[in-house]
């Protein structure tokens, strides 16, 4: 494993841990800062602002990384995140916290740059495996972050912000002293249109070979938000799980997903190709959704975890297919658009999933899982349009 790959994986892992650190303590912190009895609206607003900034700025950072290189954009994002977390750790004002979440959303868009970097340093035939590895370390980071944040919050409520700042500082030092540039920039003049967040979306709309895969990716993003949104509610309502059992089930799922993406994606892609791996992942996930809809005992939820995890091999294969359709000079733009649309799916999916579950729970509790499987089935005809073309410049 080369030095650049190790650094970019560590950067993504530390970024995921830093992002997850603050979630366990955010509700209590908001109660202290606002003196409000019900902070649900404020909490939702902060989460929404974060997602909105990801949606708007991911294409911009991706395009800037195509123009100026991955390294300087990544360094700027990491430095901004470190300063932001330090300010949030010590400020007593809610409005500063709100601005901090805006900045955090902007700097979190650096994930698009990291994905573009991964594309730069990886041969096309190995990209699905590398994206699986990227997803695995990110998943592990999201597991570790909330646990560590909860423990630090017991000591001091703002300690997770300090920990997040330290982790981003370590990220910055690694990138500054170890990470080389991966993308050769062009000497042309900087155009202000690079800062237009709508321009990459217009580029995508006009680049028709990408559209079927992008639609599939967005559908996947919406479907993937279902477990994350209702797993806790469903486990308690359907199986009578307590908080410890729910936490254990989430840990088992996270570890299983990390193993499947890091270990299984490469061999499966080597045997069946990106398109075949995509279809295999969808099949496993679809079956898991249907079986979960009919499951009526707690052990069944644990037993289905490997099927859900095997479904996780679909997204790395899809990312590999997407990168093969654009030139090297457009990888940052592509990853920015993808991150933006996935952020949007991450907003729409939980709202739709939670709403559907709420309104159908009394009729049939498992209907939300069946709805996810139906969405997969609806996207299936698009698979017929998927080929493995040579890179095309738009």
C-alpha positions as CSV (number, residue, x, y, z in Angstrom):
1,X,0.0,0.0,0.0
2,X,1.6,3.3,-1.1
3,X,2.2,6.3,1.1
4,X,-0.4,8.6,-0.6
5,X,-3.1,5.9,-0.2
6,X,-2.3,5.4,3.5
7,X,-2.5,9.2,4.1
8,X,-5.7,9.7,2.2
9,X,-7.4,6.8,4.0
10,X,-6.2,8.1,7.4
11,X,-7.5,11.6,6.5
12,X,-10.9,10.2,5.6
13,X,-11.0,8.1,8.8
14,X,-10.0,11.0,11.1
15,X,-12.5,13.3,9.3
16,X,-15.3,10.8,9.9
17,X,-14.4,10.4,13.5
18,X,-14.2,14.2,14.0
19,X,-17.5,14.7,12.4
20,X,-19.2,12.0,14.5
21,X,-17.7,13.2,17.8
22,X,-20.1,16.0,18.4
23,X,-23.5,14.3,17.8
24,X,-23.9,12.7,21.2
25,X,-23.4,16.0,23.0
26,X,-25.1,18.4,20.6
27,X,-28.7,18.2,22.1
28,X,-27.5,18.9,25.6
29,X,-25.2,21.7,24.5
30,X,-28.1,23.3,22.7
31,X,-30.3,23.2,25.8
32,X,-27.6,24.9,27.8
33,X,-26.9,27.6,25.1
34,X,-30.5,28.4,24.3
35,X,-32.3,27.6,27.5
36,X,-35.1,26.1,25.4
37,X,-37.3,23.3,26.7
38,X,-37.7,21.8,23.2
39,X,-34.6,22.0,21.0
40,X,-35.8,19.7,18.3
41,X,-36.4,22.5,15.8
42,X,-33.0,24.1,16.5
43,X,-31.3,20.7,16.3
44,X,-33.0,20.0,13.0
45,X,-32.0,23.5,11.7
46,X,-28.3,22.9,12.5
47,X,-28.4,19.5,10.8
48,X,-30.1,20.9,7.8
49,X,-27.6,23.8,7.5
50,X,-24.7,21.4,7.6
51,X,-26.3,19.3,4.8
52,X,-27.2,22.4,2.8
53,X,-23.6,23.6,2.8
54,X,-22.4,20.1,1.7
55,X,-24.9,20.3,-1.2
56,X,-23.9,23.7,-2.3
57,X,-20.1,23.6,-1.8
58,X,-19.1,20.1,-2.8
59,X,-19.3,20.8,-6.5
60,X,-17.3,24.1,-6.0
61,X,-14.5,22.4,-4.1
62,X,-14.4,19.6,-6.6
63,X,-14.1,22.0,-9.5
64,X,-11.4,24.0,-7.7
65,X,-9.4,20.9,-7.1
66,X,-9.5,20.2,-10.9
67,X,-8.1,23.7,-11.4
68,X,-5.7,24.2,-8.6
69,X,-4.9,20.6,-7.5
70,X,-6.3,18.4,-4.8
71,X,-3.6,19.1,-2.2
72,X,-4.2,22.9,-1.7
73,X,-8.0,22.5,-1.6
74,X,-7.7,19.7,0.9
75,X,-5.3,21.7,3.1
76,X,-7.6,24.7,3.1
77,X,-10.6,22.6,4.1
78,X,-8.7,20.8,6.9
79,X,-7.3,24.1,8.3
80,X,-10.8,25.7,8.2
81,X,-12.3,22.7,10.0
82,X,-9.7,22.8,12.7
83,X,-10.2,26.5,13.4
84,X,-14.0,26.1,13.3
85,X,-14.0,23.3,15.9
86,X,-11.7,25.4,18.2
87,X,-14.1,28.3,18.0
88,X,-17.1,26.1,18.7
89,X,-15.3,24.6,21.7
90,X,-15.0,27.9,23.6
91,X,-17.7,30.2,22.3
92,X,-20.7,30.8,24.7
93,X,-22.9,32.1,21.9
94,X,-25.4,30.1,19.9
95,X,-25.0,32.2,16.8
96,X,-21.3,31.3,16.8
97,X,-22.2,27.7,17.0
98,X,-24.7,28.1,14.1
99,X,-22.0,29.8,12.0
100,X,-19.6,27.0,13.0
101,X,-22.0,24.4,11.6
102,X,-22.1,26.3,8.3
103,X,-18.3,26.3,8.2
104,X,-18.2,22.6,9.2
105,X,-20.6,21.8,6.4
106,X,-18.4,23.7,3.9
107,X,-15.2,21.9,5.0
108,X,-16.8,18.5,5.1
109,X,-17.2,18.9,1.4
110,X,-13.5,18.0,1.2
111,X,-14.7,14.4,1.0
112,X,-15.3,15.1,-2.7
113,X,-11.7,16.1,-3.1
114,X,-10.5,13.0,-1.2
115,X,-12.5,10.8,-3.6
116,X,-11.0,12.6,-6.6
117,X,-7.5,12.1,-5.1
118,X,-8.3,8.4,-4.8
119,X,-9.3,8.3,-8.4
120,X,-6.1,10.0,-9.5
121,X,-3.8,7.5,-7.8
122,X,-5.7,4.4,-8.7
123,X,-5.8,2.5,-12.0
124,X,-9.2,2.1,-13.4
125,X,-9.4,-1.7,-12.8
126,X,-8.7,-1.2,-9.1
127,X,-11.0,1.7,-8.4
128,X,-14.0,-0.3,-7.1
129,X,-11.7,-2.0,-4.6
130,X,-10.2,1.3,-3.5
131,X,-13.6,3.0,-3.2
132,X,-14.7,0.0,-1.1
133,X,-11.7,0.6,1.2
134,X,-12.5,4.3,1.4
135,X,-16.1,3.5,2.4
136,X,-14.9,1.0,5.0
137,X,-12.5,3.4,6.8
138,X,-15.2,6.0,6.7
139,X,-17.7,3.6,8.2
140,X,-15.3,2.7,11.0
141,X,-14.8,6.4,11.6
142,X,-18.5,7.0,12.0
143,X,-18.7,4.1,14.5
144,X,-15.8,5.3,16.6
145,X,-16.7,9.0,16.5
146,X,-20.1,9.0,18.4
147,X,-18.8,6.5,21.0
148,X,-15.7,8.6,21.7
149,X,-17.8,11.8,21.7
150,X,-20.2,10.3,24.2
151,X,-17.3,9.3,26.5
152,X,-15.6,12.7,26.2
153,X,-18.9,14.5,26.8
154,X,-19.1,12.9,30.2
155,X,-15.9,14.6,31.2
156,X,-16.7,18.0,29.6
157,X,-19.6,18.8,27.3
158,X,-17.4,20.7,24.8
159,X,-14.5,18.2,24.9
160,X,-15.6,16.5,21.7
161,X,-15.1,19.9,19.8
162,X,-11.5,20.0,21.1
163,X,-11.0,16.4,20.1
164,X,-12.4,17.1,16.6
165,X,-10.0,20.1,16.3
166,X,-7.0,17.9,17.3
167,X,-8.0,15.2,14.8
168,X,-8.3,17.8,12.0
169,X,-5.0,19.3,13.1
170,X,-3.4,15.8,12.7
171,X,-5.0,15.5,9.3
172,X,-3.6,18.9,8.3
173,X,-0.1,18.0,9.4
174,X,-0.2,14.6,7.5
175,X,-1.5,16.3,4.3
176,X,1.0,19.2,4.6
177,X,4.2,17.1,5.1
178,X,3.4,13.7,3.6
179,X,0.7,14.0,1.0
180,X,1.9,14.8,-2.5
181,X,-0.1,16.4,-5.2
182,X,-2.0,13.9,-7.4
183,X,-3.4,16.0,-10.2
184,X,-1.4,18.1,-12.7
185,X,-3.0,21.5,-13.0
186,X,-3.3,23.7,-16.0
187,X,-1.8,27.2,-16.3
188,X,-4.9,28.8,-17.7
189,X,-6.5,31.8,-15.9
190,X,-8.9,31.3,-13.0
191,X,-12.5,31.8,-14.0
192,X,-15.1,33.1,-11.5
193,X,-17.6,30.6,-12.9
194,X,-15.6,27.9,-11.0
195,X,-17.3,29.3,-7.8
196,X,-20.8,28.9,-9.3
197,X,-22.4,26.0,-7.4
198,X,-25.0,25.5,-10.2
199,X,-22.4,25.2,-13.1
200,X,-21.3,21.6,-12.2
201,X,-25.0,20.5,-12.1
202,X,-25.6,22.1,-15.5
203,X,-22.5,20.3,-16.8
204,X,-23.9,17.0,-15.4
205,X,-27.3,17.6,-17.1
206,X,-25.6,18.2,-20.4
207,X,-23.3,15.2,-20.1
208,X,-25.9,12.5,-20.9
209,X,-23.7,9.4,-20.6
210,X,-23.5,10.0,-16.9
211,X,-27.2,10.6,-16.2
212,X,-28.4,6.9,-15.9
213,X,-25.7,6.2,-13.4
214,X,-26.3,9.4,-11.5
215,X,-30.0,8.5,-11.2
216,X,-29.0,5.1,-9.9
217,X,-26.7,6.7,-7.4
218,X,-29.3,9.1,-6.1
219,X,-31.8,6.2,-5.8
220,X,-29.2,4.2,-3.9
221,X,-28.6,7.2,-1.6
222,X,-32.3,7.6,-0.8
223,X,-32.7,3.8,-0.1
224,X,-29.5,3.6,1.9
225,X,-30.9,6.3,4.3
226,X,-33.8,4.0,5.3
227,X,-31.8,1.8,7.7
228,X,-30.0,4.8,9.2
229,X,-33.3,6.6,9.8
230,X,-35.6,3.9,11.1
231,X,-33.3,1.1,12.5
232,X,-33.5,2.4,16.0
233,X,-37.3,3.0,15.9
234,X,-37.9,-0.3,14.1
235,X,-35.8,-2.3,16.5
236,X,-37.6,-1.0,19.5
237,X,-41.1,-1.2,17.9
238,X,-40.8,-4.5,16.2
239,X,-38.4,-6.5,18.2
240,X,-38.6,-4.7,21.6
241,X,-34.8,-4.0,21.6
242,X,-33.4,-1.9,24.4
243,X,-30.7,0.7,23.9
244,X,-27.9,-1.7,24.5
245,X,-29.2,-4.2,21.9
246,X,-29.7,-1.4,19.4
247,X,-26.2,-0.2,19.9
248,X,-24.9,-3.7,19.5
249,X,-26.8,-4.2,16.3
250,X,-25.4,-1.0,14.9
251,X,-21.9,-2.0,15.8
252,X,-22.4,-5.4,14.2
253,X,-23.7,-3.8,11.0
254,X,-20.9,-1.2,10.9
255,X,-18.2,-3.9,11.3
256,X,-19.9,-6.2,8.7
257,X,-20.2,-3.3,6.2
258,X,-16.5,-2.4,6.7
259,X,-15.4,-6.0,6.2
260,X,-17.5,-6.4,3.1
261,X,-16.3,-3.2,1.4
262,X,-12.7,-3.6,2.4
263,X,-12.2,-7.3,1.8
264,X,-14.9,-8.6,-0.6
265,X,-15.3,-5.8,-3.1
266,X,-12.0,-6.3,-4.9
267,X,-12.3,-10.1,-5.5
268,X,-16.0,-9.8,-6.6
269,X,-15.1,-7.0,-9.0
270,X,-12.2,-9.0,-10.4
271,X,-14.5,-12.0,-11.0
272,X,-17.7,-10.2,-12.2
273,X,-16.6,-6.7,-13.2
274,X,-18.0,-3.4,-11.9
275,X,-21.4,-3.8,-13.5
276,X,-21.8,-7.4,-12.2
277,X,-20.7,-6.3,-8.7
278,X,-23.3,-3.5,-8.8
279,X,-26.1,-5.9,-9.6
280,X,-24.9,-8.5,-7.0
281,X,-24.9,-5.8,-4.3
282,X,-28.4,-4.6,-5.3
283,X,-29.6,-8.2,-5.2
284,X,-28.3,-8.8,-1.7
285,X,-29.6,-5.5,-0.4
286,X,-33.0,-6.0,-2.1
287,X,-33.4,-9.5,-0.5
288,X,-32.3,-8.1,2.9
289,X,-35.0,-5.4,2.7
290,X,-37.8,-7.8,1.8
291,X,-36.8,-10.3,4.5
292,X,-36.5,-7.5,7.1
293,X,-40.0,-6.4,6.2
294,X,-41.3,-9.8,7.2
295,X,-38.9,-10.4,10.2
296,X,-40.8,-10.6,13.5
297,X,-38.0,-11.8,16.0
298,X,-35.0,-9.9,17.2
299,X,-32.4,-12.5,16.2
300,X,-33.6,-12.1,12.6
301,X,-32.4,-8.5,12.5
302,X,-28.9,-9.7,13.5
303,X,-29.0,-12.6,11.1
304,X,-29.8,-10.2,8.2
305,X,-26.9,-7.9,8.9
306,X,-24.5,-9.8,6.6
307,X,-27.0,-9.4,3.7
308,X,-27.2,-5.7,4.3
309,X,-23.4,-5.5,4.5
310,X,-23.0,-7.4,1.2
311,X,-25.3,-4.9,-0.4
312,X,-22.6,-2.3,0.5
313,X,-20.4,-3.6,-2.4
314,X,-22.7,-1.9,-4.9
315,X,-21.7,1.7,-4.2
316,X,-17.9,1.3,-4.7
317,X,-18.7,-0.5,-8.0
318,X,-21.0,2.3,-9.0
319,X,-18.3,4.9,-8.2
320,X,-15.8,3.1,-10.3
321,X,-18.2,3.0,-13.2
322,X,-18.8,6.8,-12.9
323,X,-15.1,7.7,-12.8
324,X,-14.6,5.7,-16.0
325,X,-16.9,8.0,-17.9
326,X,-15.1,11.3,-17.4
327,X,-11.6,12.5,-18.2
328,X,-8.9,12.9,-15.5
329,X,-9.4,16.7,-15.6
330,X,-13.0,16.3,-14.6
331,X,-12.7,13.9,-11.7
332,X,-12.9,16.6,-9.1
333,X,-16.0,18.1,-10.7
334,X,-17.6,14.6,-10.9
335,X,-16.9,13.8,-7.2
336,X,-18.2,17.2,-6.2
337,X,-21.5,16.7,-8.0
338,X,-21.7,13.2,-6.6
339,X,-21.1,14.4,-3.0
340,X,-23.6,17.2,-3.5
341,X,-26.4,14.9,-4.8
342,X,-25.6,12.3,-2.1
343,X,-26.0,15.1,0.5
344,X,-29.4,16.0,-1.0
345,X,-30.4,12.3,-0.9
346,X,-29.3,12.3,2.7
347,X,-31.8,15.1,3.4
348,X,-34.7,13.7,1.3
349,X,-34.2,10.1,2.2
350,X,-34.6,10.4,6.0
351,X,-37.6,12.7,5.7
352,X,-39.3,10.4,3.3
353,X,-38.4,7.2,5.2
354,X,-39.4,8.5,8.6
355,X,-42.6,9.9,7.2
356,X,-43.5,6.7,5.4
357,X,-42.8,4.6,8.5
358,X,-44.9,6.9,10.7
359,X,-47.9,6.7,8.4
360,X,-47.7,3.0,7.6
361,X,-46.5,1.6,11.0
362,X,-50.0,0.9,12.3
363,X,-51.1,-0.8,9.0
364,X,-47.9,-2.9,8.4
365,X,-44.7,-2.1,10.2
366,X,-42.5,-3.7,7.6
367,X,-43.9,-1.7,4.7
368,X,-41.0,0.8,4.7
369,X,-38.5,-2.0,3.9
370,X,-40.7,-3.3,1.1
371,X,-40.8,0.2,-0.3
372,X,-37.0,0.3,-0.4
373,X,-36.9,-3.0,-2.3
374,X,-39.5,-1.6,-4.8
375,X,-37.3,1.4,-5.4
376,X,-34.4,-0.9,-6.2
377,X,-36.7,-2.8,-8.7
378,X,-37.8,0.5,-10.3
379,X,-34.1,1.4,-10.9
380,X,-33.3,-2.0,-12.3
381,X,-34.1,-1.1,-16.0
382,X,-31.3,1.5,-15.9
383,X,-28.8,-1.3,-15.4
384,X,-29.4,-2.3,-19.0
385,X,-27.9,1.1,-20.1
386,X,-24.7,0.6,-18.1
387,X,-21.6,-0.2,-20.1
388,X,-17.9,0.1,-19.3
389,X,-16.8,2.9,-21.8
390,X,-13.6,4.7,-22.2
391,X,-13.3,8.1,-20.5
392,X,-15.3,10.8,-22.4
393,X,-14.7,14.5,-22.1
394,X,-17.8,16.6,-21.8
